[in-house]
Amino acid sequence: MVAIKPTQLGKTFIRVTGRQLDRFIEFDFILNDESLTVELVLPEHAFAEFCEYYDAEILPPAGDGAEVIPLKDRSAGLYRAPDNATDD
């Protein structure tokens, strides 16, 4: 397995999207631009280490009118289907 150095990824960004159980941080990890985004959940201490390791720039919360799902309606680790999903 070949390890990828953070500097090989390009510029990295993080946008916090929520919290779970007052100890986990939900966030988007973005490489170079928002066309490559990964949703992740980490405990607070691991989140801080992750940000430092990748030298990520912290972005402000999305203000583009995106729907914010209240924490009580979220389930950590479960896929949330898009609103336009249909039941077949």
Buried (B, 14 or more C-beta within 10 A) or exposed (E): EEEEEEEEBEEBBBBBBBBBEEEBBBBBBBBEEEEEEEEBBBEEEEBEEBBEEBEBEEBEEEEEEEEEEEEEEBEEEEEEEEEEEEEE
